Amino acid sequence: MGIPAIPAYPMPLLSELPKNKVLWTLDPKRAVLLIHDMQNYFLDAFTPNASPLVELVSHIQQIKQECKKLGVPVVYSAQPGGQAPEERGLLQDFWGKGIADDPYQKGIIDDLAPDADDIVLTKWRYSAFKKTNLSEILKEQGRDQLIICGVYAHIGCLLTASDAFMQDIQVFFVADAVADFSREQHQMAIQYAASRCAFTMSTQQLLGVLKRAQNPLPLSLEDVRRQVAELLQEEAADLSDQENLIDRGLDSIRIMSLVEKWRRAGAEVTFADLAARPTLSDWWNLLYFPREKVLSHQDS
């Protein structure tokens, strides 16, 4: 009735992620990072020194490090040990007694130990919102986005994502920074999230967003290429400098999201500018070269 032993399985690749139904853009000033249930009791079920456990821990470490640089609040959820039957409720019918009242079992793994300024929530049900003050934490900090990573993908992580969605909180579900009982259940969780309640992304994509937030304007043509590739959910190397990005599938909503991002960072660009010359090369020129030179170049 307890947690089953979990065989090794590979983390999903970027090319295997489901197509997102929404076009939300992560903003570190609006986000909170939730590290969900990374306790020894749950992680001991995984095959040690193998996928997905190795990548899970490494990816969450990297995400937390970048969030800290940007002042993104970090919240942990952790279930208590030694729960009485009345505290555990119907969870006992599915999972038995749960975590023992043992410092090791209920402890968060050493590799992800909370810092002094991190928040640790005592979590009682699948959703990290149920019987906690997570909603109040987001409201007090003026945050309406939640980055979710941890275990298990199709249980607590997914139910927390769904709960957040129903409170008008945008969720960013990090597909290779969650793990599950099996590859099939892992894939089911990210597919449901992408189609019903969240924006799914890889650790690599998330880290790119967080690092670029430290300087939101692209610093090179390659940065422009990466930002456009993220919107198209394609590999940056597949986009050429001169191809028509509208023909490639970049619709007006995605173009407008770039305009808003770049204008917030100080760029003097408009939707009409980008739509008139929809190539990576032209957009780079619009961002970083005087307007007169761009127009002169286009007329020649």
C-alpha positions in Angstrom: 0.0 0.0 0.0 3.0 2.3 0.4 5.3 3.8 -2.2 6.4 1.2 -4.8 10.0 0.7 -5.9 10.5 2.8 -9.1 12.5 1.3 -11.9 14.9 3.6 -13.8 13.5 5.4 -16.8 14.8 8.2 -19.0 13.7 11.8 -18.5 11.6 13.2 -21.4 13.6 15.1 -24.0 12.8 18.6 -25.3 11.6 17.1 -28.6 9.2 14.8 -26.7 7.4 17.6 -24.8 3.7 18.1 -25.6 2.5 21.1 -27.5 1.3 23.8 -25.1 -2.2 25.2 -25.4 -1.3 28.5 -23.9 1.4 31.1 -24.7 2.3 32.2 -21.2 5.6 34.0 -20.6 7.4 33.4 -17.4 8.3 36.7 -15.5 10.6 36.2 -12.5 9.0 39.3 -10.9 5.7 37.5 -10.9 6.9 33.9 -10.0 7.4 31.7 -7.0 9.4 28.4 -7.2 7.7 25.4 -5.6 10.0 22.5 -4.8 7.5 19.8 -4.2 7.9 16.9 -1.6 11.6 16.3 -2.2 11.9 14.2 0.9 14.0 11.1 1.5 10.9 9.0 2.0 9.7 9.7 -1.5 13.1 9.7 -3.3 14.3 6.5 -1.7 11.8 4.7 -3.9 13.8 5.6 -7.0 16.7 3.5 -8.4 19.8 5.3 -7.0 22.4 6.9 -9.2 20.1 6.4 -12.3 17.5 8.3 -14.3 15.3 10.0 -13.6 16.6 10.7 -10.1 20.0 12.0 -11.1 18.5 14.5 -13.5 15.7 15.4 -11.2 18.0 16.6 -8.4 20.5 18.3 -10.7 17.8 20.2 -12.6 16.1 21.4 -9.4 19.5 22.6 -8.0 20.1 24.6 -11.2 16.6 26.1 -11.2 16.8 27.1 -7.6 20.2 28.7 -8.1 19.0 30.9 -10.9 15.8 31.8 -9.1 17.8 33.0 -6.1 19.8 35.3 -8.3 16.6 37.0 -9.5 14.9 37.2 -6.1 12.3 34.6 -7.0 10.8 33.3 -3.6 11.5 29.6 -3.0 8.9 27.5 -1.3 9.2 23.8 -0.3 6.4 21.5 0.5 7.0 18.6 2.9 4.6 16.1 4.4 4.8 15.6 8.2 5.8 12.3 9.7 3.8 10.2 12.1 0.4 11.5 11.1 -2.6 10.4 13.1 -5.4 8.7 11.2 -7.7 11.7 11.6 -4.9 14.0 10.1 -4.2 11.6 7.3 -7.8 11.1 6.3 -8.5 9.2 3.1 -4.8 9.2 2.1 -4.5 6.3 4.5 -6.9 4.2 2.4 -4.7 4.6 -0.7 -1.1 4.9 0.8 -1.2 3.5 4.4 0.4 5.3 7.3 2.8 7.4 5.1 6.0 8.9 6.5 7.2 7.7 9.9 8.0 10.2 12.6 11.7 9.8 11.7 14.0 12.8 11.0 15.6 11.1 8.0 12.4 10.0 6.3 10.6 13.3 6.6 13.7 15.4 5.9 14.2 17.1 2.5 17.2 15.6 0.8 20.6 17.1 1.7 21.4 18.1 -1.9 18.3 20.4 -1.9 18.3 21.5 1.7 16.3 24.7 2.2 18.2 28.0 2.8 17.4 30.1 5.8 15.2 32.5 3.8 13.2 29.7 2.0 9.7 28.9 3.1 8.8 25.3 4.1 5.1 24.4 4.0 3.7 21.5 6.0 1.7 19.7 3.3 -1.3 17.5 4.2 -2.9 16.5 0.9 -2.0 16.0 -2.8 -2.3 19.7 -3.6 0.2 22.0 -1.9 -2.6 24.6 -1.6 -4.8 22.4 0.6 -4.7 23.2 4.3 -1.6 25.5 3.7 -1.1 29.2 3.3 0.5 28.9 -0.2 -2.2 31.1 -1.8 -1.6 33.8 0.9 2.2 33.7 0.3 1.7 34.4 -3.4 -0.8 37.2 -2.8 1.4 38.8 -0.1 4.3 38.8 -2.5 2.3 40.1 -5.4 3.0 36.9 -7.4 0.6 35.1 -9.8 3.0 32.6 -11.4 4.2 29.3 -10.0 7.1 27.2 -11.2 6.5 23.5 -10.2 9.2 20.8 -9.8 9.6 17.8 -7.6 7.7 14.5 -7.1 5.4 12.9 -8.0 4.5 14.3 -11.3 1.0 12.8 -11.8 0.0 13.1 -8.1 0.9 16.1 -6.0 2.7 18.1 -8.8 -0.2 17.8 -11.2 -2.9 18.4 -8.6 -1.1 21.5 -7.3 -0.9 22.8 -10.9 -4.6 22.2 -11.4 -5.4 23.9 -8.1 -3.3 26.9 -9.0 -5.0 27.2 -12.4 -8.4 27.3 -10.7 -7.1 30.3 -8.7 -5.9 32.1 -11.8 -2.3 31.4 -11.1 -0.2 30.7 -14.2 1.8 27.4 -13.7 5.1 26.6 -15.4 5.4 22.8 -15.2 9.1 21.8 -15.6 8.8 18.5 -17.5 12.3 17.2 -16.7 12.5 18.5 -13.2 9.6 16.4 -12.0 9.6 12.6 -11.7 7.1 9.8 -11.3 6.4 6.1 -10.8 7.0 5.3 -14.5 7.7 7.0 -17.8 4.1 6.5 -18.8 2.7 8.2 -15.7 5.3 11.0 -16.1 4.3 11.5 -19.7 0.6 11.5 -18.8 1.2 14.2 -16.2 3.0 16.6 -18.6 0.5 16.0 -21.4 -2.4 16.8 -19.1 -0.7 19.9 -17.7 0.1 21.2 -21.2 -3.4 20.7 -22.4 -5.5 21.7 -19.4 -3.8 23.8 -16.7 -0.1 24.8 -17.3 2.7 25.7 -19.6 5.2 22.9 -19.8 8.8 23.5 -20.5 12.2 21.9 -20.1 14.9 22.8 -17.5 17.0 24.2 -20.3 14.2 26.4 -21.5 13.4 27.6 -18.0 17.1 28.4 -17.3 17.3 30.3 -20.5 14.4 32.5 -19.5 15.8 33.1 -16.0 19.3 34.0 -17.2 18.0 36.3 -19.9 15.8 38.0 -17.4 19.0 39.4 -15.9 19.3 41.2 -19.3 16.0 40.8 -21.0 17.1 42.3 -24.4 18.9 39.9 -26.7 22.6 40.5 -26.7 23.2 38.8 -30.1 21.5 37.5 -33.1 21.8 34.1 -31.5 19.8 35.4 -28.5 17.1 36.5 -30.9 17.1 33.1 -32.5 16.7 31.4 -29.1 13.8 33.6 -28.0 12.0 33.0 -31.3 12.7 29.2 -31.1 11.2 29.1 -27.7 8.0 30.6 -29.0 7.9 28.1 -31.9 9.0 25.3 -29.6 11.7 24.3 -32.0 15.4 24.0 -31.9 17.2 27.3 -32.4 19.6 25.7 -34.9 16.7 25.0 -37.2 15.9 28.7 -37.8 17.9 30.5 -40.5 18.6 34.3 -40.4 16.6 35.2 -43.5 13.6 32.9 -43.5 10.1 34.4 -43.1 9.1 33.6 -39.5 5.4 34.2 -40.2 5.5 31.5 -42.8 7.3 29.4 -40.3 4.3 29.6 -38.0 5.0 32.6 -35.7 1.6 34.1 -35.4 0.6 37.6 -34.3 0.0 36.6 -30.7 3.6 35.3 -30.4 5.0 38.3 -32.2 3.1 40.7 -29.8 4.6 38.8 -26.9 8.1 39.6 -28.2 7.2 43.2 -28.7 5.9 43.6 -25.2 9.0 41.8 -23.7 11.4 43.9 -25.7 9.6 47.2 -25.1 9.6 46.5 -21.3 13.4 46.2 -21.6 13.7 49.5 -23.4 13.6 48.7 -27.1 11.7 51.0 -29.4 10.0 48.4 -31.6 6.4 47.9 -32.6 4.3 45.1 -33.9 4.3 46.7 -37.3 8.1 46.8 -37.4 8.4 43.1 -36.7 5.5 42.1 -39.0 6.9 44.1 -41.9 10.3 42.4 -41.9 9.7 39.0 -40.2 13.3 37.6 -40.2 15.8 37.1 -37.4 18.3 39.3 -39.2 15.9 42.2 -39.5 14.7 42.0 -36.0 18.3 42.0 -34.7 18.9 45.2 -36.7 15.8 46.8 -35.4 16.8 46.1 -31.8 20.4 47.3 -31.9 21.1 49.6 -34.9 19.8 53.1 -35.4 16.4 53.2 -37.1 17.7 55.3 -40.0 20.4 52.7 -40.8 17.9 49.9 -40.8 15.6 51.8 -43.2 18.5 52.7 -45.4 19.6 49.1 -45.5 16.0 47.9 -46.3 15.6 50.4 -49.1 19.0 49.5 -50.8 
